[in-house]
Amino acid sequence: MGHKPQQGLLGWFKRRGRTLVIAIPFWWLMVFFLIPFAVVFKISFAEAIIARPPYSQLFTFAENGVVQIKLVIANYGYLLEDSLYISAYWSSIKIAFVSTLITLLVAYPMAYYIARSPLRRRNVLLMLIILPFWTSFLLRVYAWIGILKTNGIINNVLMWLGITNEPFVMMQTDFAVYVAIVYTYLPFMVLPLFTNLVKLDQSLLEASNDLGANSLTTFFKITLPLSVPGIIAGSMLVFIPVVGEFVIPALLGGPDTLMIGKVLWNEFFSNRDWPVASAVAIVMLVLLVIPIMLLRNAQNASHEEGA
Amino acid sequence: MRKSFSFSSVATVLGFAFLYAPIVSLIIFSFNESKLVTVWAGFSTKWYVKLFQDPQILGAAWISLKIAFISASLAIILGTLAAYVLVRFRRFLGKNLLSGMITAPLVMPDVIIGLSLLLLFISMESLFGWPAGRGLTTIIIAHTTFCMAYVAVVVQSRLGDMDESLEEAALDLGAKPVRVFFDITLPVISPALVSGWLLSFTLSLDDLVIASFVSGPGASTLPMVIFSKVRLGVSPDINALATIIIVIVALGVLVAATKMKPEKGY
């Protein structure tokens, strides 16, 4: 367009409006999301000292004006030496994997059913899936304490029915952790599966039926393969945050429920060893790179499909 | 066809029972006379009375509401800008990076976000002297950052559904891009802005882990107070608090659902 370039701040603003609109969210995320990782990375090479802040400086200026750089790799060595960290990583990944699988098995039939419901019922059911997500996560995890503890609801009911005389110990076990993870992350699995399944072309299913396939064959040959992007997206939305989960193992897990989120928290708040906590976070990030890439690819695929 | 349909309907009923049983149990036992949360000893509202006489909980609730209000409002602006830029601007330097940075906070474990932001704030303080100490401001920055990611997702899908020819027509008729945004785009995406704001508000109100890292003395949020209480076991006044939150949310969602009928899906 043949505008005359305007002078002054207003003109600059008009010409640079587009850049400014991009720059505001971009730099906010750069400063408060991406750069912090660089800071964590830097401090993971520092030494824990008793000071405020409790870590050593990487760069020091010597008297002759030479910058000295002191990198402490010991923090990472420490993670390898102490079996606590390796078993915490391993058990976090195991717990995240198993609970993602259980969540998928619970969520799939629900998403399938909702996607096949008539529009009115579909909207009500979707709202019911989203509703718990809006109420406090912390309080919903807390609710399970009352249900699972030794004199809690489940044990009271079982003993009243005469099924058992001794209460089951469920609190402070891995079982409680699994139940609460599946419970809190169920909506994250149902929604992407639903978005995928609702787009399923019904004529494919009809064709399969017409050609004589029974409903199970149709499901395994058509519905399931076509829903793989939804399965991947949902699974990653559950798996990634669960690996670093803190609240659930802290409230429901026992002392031997090892999860890396809890280890990081204790390292930071109890031991006040910030460099080791940073190293723990960096290793966790590295472990999560592949799942995050998977998620991005699945989401990009579904965006392109939708467009 | 019939068989798999009936299996999925049974599974759905069980799934919803699983989702709602804990919430129902919280509500029922908030009216329990006994201090032993799970042994029924008659109807009572004394835990509600006790809750409203607890200055620690009331103070923390006020702090949390302030933080949630400011964070949600900032997140709406930043998240909408990010979504608009990603959906409407064809190509620009750093587009991939921006789209990566806007989705990553959705899945990034809270402990990592909390730790990294705290270390950033401390480094910034020693370099520039800002932010001086930690408290409300640092929590608001942290919450705005992860809430804007949720806003961006909600707004992005709405912008994607929107008929772009409306905006193009206005531009062709000579309207300035800023004017087109405020007169056409904004009204169309306003339902997404409302739900994005509400979602950010509840997410901020709910966050324990990130706030624990970036908070300072004198800025204990409601989840931090709740966590320190329930760590020692169940306490009936927390059930009462949970019931109040659930009722408010349920009413809010019902009002929202009747006010603006979703056209397709959600």
Boltz contact constraints between the chains, C-beta under 6 A:
constraints:
  - contact:
      token1: [A, 22]
      token2: [B, 85]
      max_distance: 6.0
  - contact:
      token1: [A, 22]
      token2: [B, 92]
      max_distance: 6.0
  - contact:
      token1: [A, 24]
      token2: [B, 81]
      max_distance: 6.0
  - contact:
      token1: [A, 25]
      token2: [B, 78]
      max_distance: 6.0
  - contact:
      token1: [A, 25]
      token2: [B, 81]
      max_distance: 6.0
  - contact:
      token1: [A, 25]
      token2: [B, 82]
      max_distance: 6.0
  - contact:
      token1: [A, 26]
      token2: [B, 98]
      max_distance: 6.0
  - contact:
      token1: [A, 28]
      token2: [B, 78]
      max_distance: 6.0
  - contact:
      token1: [A, 29]
      token2: [B, 101]
      max_distance: 6.0
  - contact:
      token1: [A, 32]
      token2: [B, 145]
      max_distance: 6.0
  - contact:
      token1: [A, 33]
      token2: [B, 101]
      max_distance: 6.0
  - contact:
      token1: [A, 33]
      token2: [B, 145]
      max_distance: 6.0
  - contact:
      token1: [A, 34]
      token2: [B, 101]
      max_distance: 6.0
  - contact:
      token1: [A, 36]
      token2: [B, 116]
      max_distance: 6.0
  - contact:
      token1: [A, 36]
      token2: [B, 117]
      max_distance: 6.0
  - contact:
      token1: [A, 36]
      token2: [B, 120]
      max_distance: 6.0
  - contact:
      token1: [A, 37]
      token2: [B, 116]
      max_distance: 6.0
  - contact:
      token1: [A, 39]
      token2: [B, 119]
      max_distance: 6.0
  - contact:
      token1: [A, 39]
      token2: [B, 120]
      max_distance: 6.0
  - contact:
      token1: [A, 39]
      token2: [B, 123]
      max_distance: 6.0
  - contact:
      token1: [A, 40]
      token2: [B, 116]
      max_distance: 6.0
  - contact:
      token1: [A, 40]
      token2: [B, 119]
      max_distance: 6.0
  - contact:
      token1: [A, 43]
      token2: [B, 119]
      max_distance: 6.0
  - contact:
      token1: [A, 53]
      token2: [B, 122]
      max_distance: 6.0
  - contact:
      token1: [A, 106]
      token2: [B, 15]
      max_distance: 6.0
  - contact:
      token1: [A, 109]
      token2: [B, 8]
      max_distance: 6.0
  - contact:
      token1: [A, 109]
      token2: [B, 11]
      max_distance: 6.0
  - contact:
      token1: [A, 110]
      token2: [B, 12]
      max_distance: 6.0
  - contact:
      token1: [A, 110]
      token2: [B, 15]
      max_distance: 6.0
  - contact:
      token1: [A, 112]
      token2: [B, 8]
      max_distance: 6.0
  - contact:
      token1: [A, 113]
      token2: [B, 8]
      max_distance: 6.0
  - contact:
      token1: [A, 113]
      token2: [B, 9]
      max_distance: 6.0
  - contact:
      token1: [A, 113]
      token2: [B, 12]
      max_distance: 6.0
  - contact:
      token1: [A, 123]
      token2: [B, 262]
      max_distance: 6.0
  - contact:
      token1: [A, 126]
      token2: [B, 266]
      max_distance: 6.0
  - contact:
      token1: [A, 131]
      token2: [B, 253]
      max_distance: 6.0
  - contact:
      token1: [A, 132]
      token2: [B, 19]
      max_distance: 6.0
  - contact:
      token1: [A, 134]
      token2: [B, 202]
      max_distance: 6.0
  - contact:
      token1: [A, 134]
      token2: [B, 249]
      max_distance: 6.0
  - contact:
      token1: [A, 135]
      token2: [B, 246]
      max_distance: 6.0
  - contact:
      token1: [A, 135]
      token2: [B, 249]
      max_distance: 6.0
  - contact:
      token1: [A, 136]
      token2: [B, 206]
      max_distance: 6.0
  - contact:
      token1: [A, 136]
      token2: [B, 245]
      max_distance: 6.0
  - contact:
      token1: [A, 137]
      token2: [B, 206]
      max_distance: 6.0
  - contact:
      token1: [A, 138]
      token2: [B, 208]
      max_distance: 6.0
  - contact:
      token1: [A, 138]
      token2: [B, 223]
      max_distance: 6.0
  - contact:
      token1: [A, 138]
      token2: [B, 226]
      max_distance: 6.0
  - contact:
      token1: [A, 139]
      token2: [B, 242]
      max_distance: 6.0
  - contact:
      token1: [A, 142]
      token2: [B, 230]
      max_distance: 6.0
  - contact:
      token1: [A, 143]
      token2: [B, 22]
      max_distance: 6.0
  - contact:
      token1: [A, 143]
      token2: [B, 26]
      max_distance: 6.0
  - contact:
      token1: [A, 144]
      token2: [B, 22]
      max_distance: 6.0
  - contact:
      token1: [A, 145]
      token2: [B, 234]
      max_distance: 6.0
  - contact:
      token1: [A, 146]
      token2: [B, 37]
      max_distance: 6.0
  - contact:
      token1: [A, 146]
      token2: [B, 38]
      max_distance: 6.0
  - contact:
      token1: [A, 146]
      token2: [B, 234]
      max_distance: 6.0
  - contact:
      token1: [A, 152]
      token2: [B, 38]
      max_distance: 6.0
  - contact:
      token1: [A, 153]
      token2: [B, 38]
      max_distance: 6.0
  - contact:
      token1: [A, 215]
      token2: [B, 1]
      max_distance: 6.0
  - contact:
      token1: [A, 215]
      token2: [B, 3]
      max_distance: 6.0
  - contact:
      token1: [A, 215]
      token2: [B, 4]
      max_distance: 6.0
  - contact:
      token1: [A, 219]
      token2: [B, 4]
      max_distance: 6.0
  - contact:
      token1: [A, 240]
      token2: [B, 107]
      max_distance: 6.0
  - contact:
      token1: [A, 241]
      token2: [B, 107]
      max_distance: 6.0
  - contact:
      token1: [A, 241]
      token2: [B, 109]
      max_distance: 6.0
  - contact:
      token1: [A, 244]
      token2: [B, 109]
      max_distance: 6.0
  - contact:
      token1: [A, 244]
      token2: [B, 111]
      max_distance: 6.0
  - contact:
      token1: [A, 246]
      token2: [B, 111]
      max_distance: 6.0
  - contact:
      token1: [A, 246]
      token2: [B, 209]
      max_distance: 6.0
  - contact:
      token1: [A, 261]
      token2: [B, 111]
      max_distance: 6.0
  - contact:
      token1: [A, 264]
      token2: [B, 111]
      max_distance: 6.0
  - contact:
      token1: [A, 281]
      token2: [B, 112]
      max_distance: 6.0
  - contact:
      token1: [A, 281]
      token2: [B, 115]
      max_distance: 6.0
